Amino acid sequence: MLGAKRHWPPGPSLSPWLTLALTLMALRTGWAQEGTEPVLLEGECLVVCEPSRAAAGGPGGAALGEAPPGRVAFAAVRSHHHEPAGEIGNGTSGAIYFDQVLVNEGGGFDRASGSFVAPVRGVYSFRFHVVKVYNRQTVQVSLMLNAWPVISAFANDPDVTREAATSSVLLPLDPGDRVSLRLRRGNLLGGWKYSSFSGFLIFPL
């Protein structure tokens, strides 16, 4: 009849297995050409791996089993009550020492001097907690950068025993800068067991 619409039978649809086979053939063809060239398939999402990124030392990070560069951290504590000679305060010579080193990643902490020496340039975080035992003691503990006091903390409550001078700070350091604790006032006679000193590199500069 004139003007009547013709109805065409629908074409055969591709089975899921045939679609998968065609997709795998296209992927194999793309991989055979270049390892880093993406294969464009309509309606498909493809993740391309660049072999150069997987190599050790590439932009993807350090090789497996290697420590990331610039990893620095230390933690030291006191395990007993003891005050070596020269630790009386009221000056800059009253070094505070720690007999147990729990962490020393990067080798920056020197137990003999109680000091941390920065191995790399960066921003560091430090925290200390120095315990006094007797009431009516007044102690001032300063965190020193080389020969200069940066921050101080006090423990001076006359009615409290086992009080702690505690503080924390962020510091930009250059390689070779030395950070330590000094007893600037008072004494730690009979005290400072469980005191601690710790720090770590936040990020290199």
C-alpha contacts under 8 A as a table, 3 or more apart, distances in Angstrom:
res1	aa1	res2	aa2	distance
1	M	4	A	5.65
14	L	18	L	6.30
14	L	19	T	6.53
15	S	18	L	5.33
15	S	19	T	6.41
16	P	19	T	5.11
16	P	20	L	6.25
17	W	20	L	5.11
17	W	21	A	6.21
18	L	21	A	5.07
18	L	22	L	6.25
19	T	22	L	5.26
19	T	23	T	6.25
20	L	23	T	5.09
20	L	24	L	6.26
21	A	24	L	5.23
21	A	25	M	6.26
22	L	25	M	5.14
22	L	26	A	6.28
23	T	26	A	5.21
23	T	27	L	6.28
24	L	27	L	5.06
24	L	28	R	6.15
25	M	28	R	5.17
25	M	29	T	6.26
26	A	29	T	5.17
26	A	30	G	6.32
26	A	39	V	7.80
27	L	30	G	5.13
27	L	31	W	6.23
27	L	39	V	6.70
28	R	31	W	5.17
28	R	32	A	6.18
29	T	32	A	5.25
29	T	33	Q	6.63
30	G	33	Q	5.41
30	G	34	E	6.77
30	G	37	E	7.40
30	G	38	P	7.39
30	G	39	V	5.64
31	W	34	E	5.70
31	W	35	G	5.52
31	W	37	E	7.84
32	A	35	G	7.28
33	Q	37	E	7.93
34	E	37	E	5.45
35	G	50	E	7.22
35	G	51	P	7.39
36	T	48	V	6.87
36	T	49	C	6.83
36	T	50	E	5.40
36	T	51	P	7.34
37	E	48	V	7.66
38	P	46	L	7.61
38	P	48	V	6.02
39	V	46	L	7.33
40	L	44	E	7.75
40	L	46	L	7.81
41	L	44	E	5.35
41	L	45	C	7.66
49	C	53	R	7.96
50	E	53	R	5.61
50	E	54	A	7.11
51	P	54	A	5.31
51	P	55	A	6.82
52	S	55	A	5.44
52	S	58	G	6.90
53	R	58	G	5.47
53	R	59	P	6.13
53	R	60	G	5.61
54	A	58	G	6.93
54	A	60	G	6.87
55	A	58	G	5.66
55	A	63	A	7.75
56	A	61	G	7.63
56	A	62	A	6.32
56	A	63	A	4.50
56	A	64	L	7.62
57	G	60	G	7.49
57	G	61	G	6.14
57	G	62	A	5.18
57	G	63	A	5.74
58	G	61	G	6.11
58	G	62	A	7.35
61	G	68	P	7.77
62	A	66	E	6.22
62	A	67	A	7.22
62	A	68	P	5.95
63	A	66	E	5.64
67	A	71	R	7.38
68	P	71	R	6.20
70	G	106	G	7.94
70	G	120	V	6.87
70	G	201	L	7.66
70	G	203	F	7.87
70	G	204	P	6.72
71	R	105	E	6.85
71	R	106	G	6.48
71	R	201	L	6.88
72	V	104	N	7.63
72	V	105	E	5.11
72	V	106	G	4.88
72	V	107	G	7.83
72	V	108	G	7.52
72	V	200	F	5.59
72	V	201	L	5.33
73	A	103	V	6.75
73	A	104	N	5.89
73	A	105	E	5.01
73	A	106	G	6.83
73	A	108	G	7.93
73	A	198	S	7.68
73	A	199	G	5.76
73	A	200	F	4.00
73	A	201	L	6.33
74	F	101	V	7.64
74	F	102	L	7.26
74	F	103	V	4.65
74	F	104	N	4.32
74	F	105	E	6.13
74	F	108	G	7.48
74	F	109	F	6.49
74	F	198	S	5.48
74	F	199	G	5.53
74	F	200	F	6.30
75	A	101	V	6.04
75	A	102	L	5.37
75	A	103	V	4.99
75	A	104	N	6.73
75	A	196	S	7.32
75	A	197	F	5.90
75	A	198	S	4.17
75	A	199	G	6.61
76	A	98	F	5.92
76	A	99	D	7.41
76	A	100	Q	5.58
76	A	101	V	4.29
76	A	102	L	5.58
76	A	103	V	7.11
76	A	196	S	5.68
76	A	197	F	5.36
76	A	198	S	6.22
77	V	98	F	5.37
77	V	99	D	6.56
77	V	100	Q	5.36
77	V	101	V	6.53
77	V	102	L	7.49
77	V	194	Y	6.28
77	V	195	S	5.64
77	V	196	S	4.30
77	V	197	F	6.48
78	R	81	H	7.80
78	R	97	Y	7.88
78	R	98	F	5.08
78	R	99	D	5.60
78	R	100	Q	6.27
78	R	192	W	7.02
78	R	193	K	5.20
78	R	194	Y	5.16
78	R	195	S	5.34
78	R	196	S	6.48
79	S	99	D	6.87
79	S	100	Q	6.98
79	S	193	K	5.58
79	S	194	Y	5.98
80	H	192	W	7.64
80	H	193	K	4.84
80	H	194	Y	7.46
81	H	190	G	5.66
81	H	191	G	5.40
81	H	192	W	6.03
81	H	193	K	5.04
82	H	189	L	7.50
82	H	190	G	6.66
82	H	191	G	7.27
82	H	192	W	7.76
82	H	193	K	7.92
83	E	87	E	6.40
83	E	188	L	6.90
83	E	189	L	6.39
83	E	190	G	7.58
84	P	87	E	6.10
85	A	88	I	7.68
86	G	93	S	6.99
86	G	94	G	5.91
86	G	95	A	7.55
87	E	93	S	7.20
87	E	94	G	4.17
87	E	95	A	5.80
87	E	96	I	6.84
87	E	183	L	7.07
87	E	187	N	7.40
88	I	94	G	5.57
88	I	183	L	7.14
88	I	185	R	7.92
88	I	186	G	6.93
88	I	187	N	5.35
88	I	188	L	7.67
89	G	92	T	7.39
89	G	93	S	7.33
89	G	94	G	5.09
89	G	182	R	7.77
89	G	183	L	4.84
89	G	184	R	4.77
89	G	185	R	4.62
89	G	186	G	5.35
89	G	187	N	5.84
90	N	94	G	7.81
90	N	183	L	7.34
90	N	184	R	4.94
90	N	185	R	4.45
90	N	186	G	6.55
91	G	94	G	6.59
91	G	183	L	7.54
91	G	184	R	5.29
91	G	185	R	7.17
92	T	95	A	7.70
92	T	182	R	6.41
92	T	183	L	7.35
92	T	184	R	6.19
93	S	182	R	7.06
93	S	183	L	7.88
94	G	182	R	5.25
94	G	183	L	4.95
94	G	184	R	6.75
95	A	113	S	7.76
95	A	114	G	7.37
95	A	180	S	7.73
95	A	181	L	6.23
95	A	182	R	4.72
95	A	183	L	6.36
96	I	114	G	6.49
96	I	180	S	7.87
96	I	181	L	5.64
96	I	182	R	5.69
96	I	183	L	6.64
97	Y	111	R	7.26
97	Y	112	A	7.67
97	Y	113	S	6.81
97	Y	114	G	4.76
98	F	101	V	7.35
98	F	111	R	6.59
98	F	114	G	6.17
98	F	196	S	7.54
98	F	197	F	7.98
99	D	111	R	6.94
100	Q	111	R	7.97
101	V	104	N	6.93
101	V	111	R	7.23
104	N	107	G	5.32
104	N	108	G	6.69
104	N	109	F	6.21
105	E	108	G	7.40
106	G	119	P	7.31
107	G	110	D	7.86
108	G	116	F	5.37
108	G	117	V	5.02
108	G	118	A	5.96
108	G	119	P	6.16
109	F	114	G	7.25
109	F	115	S	5.88
109	F	116	F	4.24
109	F	117	V	6.29
110	D	113	S	5.78
110	D	114	G	5.73
110	D	115	S	5.43
110	D	116	F	6.08
110	D	117	V	7.63
111	R	114	G	4.86
111	R	115	S	6.97
114	G	180	S	6.36
114	G	181	L	7.58
115	S	178	R	6.42
115	S	179	V	5.64
115	S	180	S	4.55
115	S	181	L	7.55
116	F	178	R	5.61
116	F	179	V	5.12
116	F	180	S	6.34
117	V	175	P	7.54
117	V	176	G	5.56
117	V	177	D	5.62
117	V	178	R	4.53
117	V	179	V	6.45
118	A	121	R	7.19
118	A	173	L	6.70
118	A	174	D	6.71
118	A	175	P	5.07
118	A	176	G	5.31
118	A	177	D	5.49
118	A	178	R	6.55
119	P	175	P	5.08
119	P	176	G	6.41
120	V	173	L	7.86
120	V	174	D	6.53
120	V	175	P	4.85
120	V	204	P	7.07
121	R	172	P	7.56
121	R	173	L	5.57
121	R	174	D	4.41
121	R	175	P	5.30
121	R	204	P	5.78
121	R	205	L	5.69
122	G	172	P	5.66
122	G	173	L	5.61
122	G	174	D	6.80
122	G	201	L	6.79
122	G	202	I	7.41
122	G	203	F	5.73
122	G	204	P	3.89
122	G	205	L	4.54
123	V	170	L	6.81
123	V	171	L	5.57
123	V	172	P	4.30
123	V	173	L	6.24
123	V	201	L	6.10
123	V	202	I	5.65
123	V	203	F	5.72
123	V	204	P	6.34
123	V	205	L	7.13
124	Y	170	L	5.59
124	Y	171	L	5.28
124	Y	172	P	6.22
124	Y	173	L	7.14
124	Y	199	G	6.86
124	Y	200	F	5.60
124	Y	201	L	4.42
124	Y	202	I	5.34
124	Y	203	F	7.41
125	S	168	S	7.42
125	S	169	V	5.93
125	S	170	L	4.54
125	S	171	L	6.48
125	S	199	G	5.30
125	S	200	F	5.51
125	S	201	L	6.48
125	S	202	I	6.65
126	F	168	S	5.48
126	F	169	V	5.47
126	F	170	L	6.38
126	F	171	L	7.90
126	F	197	F	7.63
126	F	198	S	5.78
126	F	199	G	4.19
126	F	200	F	6.84
127	R	166	T	7.56
127	R	167	S	5.89
127	R	168	S	4.19
127	R	169	V	6.66
127	R	197	F	5.97
127	R	198	S	5.45
127	R	199	G	6.25
128	F	165	A	7.88
128	F	166	T	5.60
128	F	167	S	5.82
128	F	168	S	6.49
128	F	195	S	7.68
128	F	196	S	5.65
128	F	197	F	4.45
128	F	198	S	6.45
129	H	164	A	6.10
129	H	165	A	5.76
129	H	166	T	4.47
129	H	167	S	6.99
129	H	195	S	5.31
129	H	196	S	5.17
129	H	197	F	6.53
130	V	141	V	7.62
130	V	164	A	5.21
130	V	165	A	5.21
130	V	166	T	6.48
130	V	192	W	5.87
130	V	194	Y	7.78
130	V	195	S	4.52
130	V	196	S	6.42
131	V	162	R	5.99
131	V	163	E	5.71
131	V	164	A	4.19
131	V	165	A	6.48
131	V	188	L	7.96
131	V	191	G	6.29
131	V	192	W	4.22
131	V	193	K	6.63
131	V	194	Y	6.93
131	V	195	S	5.46
132	K	137	Q	7.55
132	K	139	V	7.71
132	K	155	A	7.50
132	K	161	T	7.18
132	K	162	R	5.16
132	K	163	E	5.50
132	K	164	A	6.03
132	K	188	L	5.79
132	K	189	L	7.91
132	K	190	G	7.74
132	K	191	G	4.71
132	K	192	W	5.24
133	V	161	T	5.17
133	V	162	R	4.18
133	V	163	E	6.66
133	V	188	L	7.62
133	V	189	L	7.93
133	V	190	G	6.42
133	V	191	G	4.60
133	V	192	W	6.97
134	Y	137	Q	5.91
134	Y	160	V	7.68
134	Y	161	T	5.07
134	Y	162	R	6.63
134	Y	190	G	7.74
134	Y	191	G	7.45
135	N	157	D	7.00
135	N	158	P	4.97
135	N	159	D	5.67
135	N	160	V	5.33
135	N	161	T	4.81
135	N	162	R	7.77
136	R	156	N	7.01
136	R	157	D	6.90
136	R	158	P	4.14
136	R	159	D	6.95
136	R	160	V	8.00
137	Q	155	A	7.74
137	Q	156	N	6.09
137	Q	157	D	7.74
137	Q	158	P	6.76
137	Q	186	G	6.95
137	Q	187	N	7.63
138	T	154	F	7.31
138	T	155	A	5.81
138	T	156	N	4.29
138	T	157	D	7.53
138	T	185	R	7.20
138	T	186	G	5.51
138	T	187	N	7.72
139	V	154	F	5.72
139	V	155	A	5.42
139	V	156	N	6.38
139	V	165	A	7.64
139	V	183	L	7.21
139	V	184	R	7.44
139	V	185	R	5.15
139	V	186	G	4.57
139	V	187	N	6.31
139	V	188	L	7.56
140	Q	152	S	6.58
140	Q	153	A	5.78
140	Q	154	F	4.63
140	Q	155	A	6.74
140	Q	165	A	7.29
140	Q	183	L	6.01
140	Q	184	R	5.33
140	Q	185	R	4.83
140	Q	186	G	6.77
141	V	152	S	5.48
141	V	153	A	5.39
141	V	154	F	6.45
141	V	165	A	6.68
141	V	181	L	6.72
141	V	182	R	5.72
141	V	183	L	4.77
141	V	184	R	5.74
141	V	185	R	7.27
142	S	149	P	5.86
142	S	150	V	7.03
142	S	151	I	5.66
142	S	152	S	4.17
142	S	153	A	6.49
142	S	181	L	5.72
142	S	182	R	5.33
142	S	183	L	6.55
142	S	184	R	6.51
143	L	149	P	5.75
143	L	150	V	5.75
143	L	151	I	5.58
143	L	152	S	6.34
143	L	179	V	6.98
143	L	180	S	5.83
143	L	181	L	4.72
143	L	182	R	6.55
144	M	147	A	6.22
144	M	148	W	5.31
144	M	149	P	4.34
144	M	150	V	5.67
144	M	151	I	7.61
144	M	178	R	7.89
144	M	179	V	5.48
144	M	180	S	5.25
144	M	181	L	5.94
144	M	182	R	6.99
145	L	148	W	5.27
145	L	149	P	6.28
145	L	150	V	6.44
145	L	177	D	7.04
145	L	178	R	5.80
145	L	179	V	4.76
145	L	180	S	6.92
146	N	177	D	6.26
146	N	178	R	4.90
146	N	179	V	6.07
146	N	180	S	7.79
149	P	152	S	7.43
151	I	167	S	7.86
151	I	169	V	7.69
152	S	167	S	7.42
153	A	165	A	5.08
153	A	166	T	5.78
153	A	167	S	6.08
154	F	164	A	7.80
154	F	165	A	4.98
154	F	166	T	7.59
155	A	163	E	6.07
155	A	164	A	5.74
155	A	165	A	4.97
156	N	163	E	7.99
157	D	160	V	5.58
157	D	163	E	7.68
160	V	163	E	6.20
162	R	191	G	7.65
173	L	177	D	6.10
174	D	177	D	5.67
183	L	186	G	7.29
183	L	187	N	7.31
188	L	191	G	5.18
188	L	192	W	6.36
192	W	195	S	5.36
201	L	204	P	7.20
